[in-house]
Amino acid sequence: MKASEMTSRRGQRPSANGFTLVELLVAIAILALLALLSWRGLDAMARGQARTHERADELLALQAGLTQWSDDLDALMQEPPLPAIAWDGRVLRLTRTAPSASDGMLVVAWTRRDAGDGSRWLRWQSPPLHTVGDLTQAWAAAQQWAQSPAERDAARDIDVLPLTNWQLYFFVGGAWTAPQSGAAANPLLLAMGAQNASVPDGVRLVLTLPSGHALAGTLTQDWVRPTLGGAAP
């Protein structure tokens, strides 16, 4: 081998393997961008899932509240001298049969109360009652609960859902009318001396749900007395 060829081979440098510093920096930047985009996508999915769960929870709470409302009205029963249902502008009170006939009767109350995070729709229920005296005391306790609840009465209420406002209408004499405070639910039936005279032919509930929640706006639900004959209101 010639000396010139040996010198030329010794002068050659082996080819470099791997990436240059610039290539590594570019690759790291691309990976960082992909990670950021992936994180934003996951965050959007998580927030969307949370909103879906929140909406589902509020729908379930609303459904449970309206179902209980209808159950209370379906079980209305007058026990003289108390009316079966009465509205004083603040609280709706009613007397109803207990789920089990052996448990006697219940006094139930519904009201709207201002709380730290806004107004709430609340339901209160007495323990099972077996005497007229107990029923009368529970009737008074229900009104006291709506005004300024004692600790033992507040422990018996249930927070149904957030509520901006609510309105009630009774179906009397073939027309919807706003019940007057303290008035009997159906004076026409009272005049006739009918059984369960203070049970109206229908009750219309109008709820105004606050904005900023999964459910908002106005909701109307009508209840018709099960024993009402002829066309529904």
PyMOL commands that set and color helices and strands:
alter all, ss='L'
color gray80, all
select helices_A, chain A and resi 3-11+21-74+101-103+132-147+151-154+187-192
alter helices_A, ss='H'
color red, helices_A
select strands_A, chain A and resi 85-87+91-97+105-115+118-125+157-162+165-172+175-177+202-209+217-224
alter strands_A, ss='S'
color yellow, strands_A
deselect
rebuild
show_as cartoon
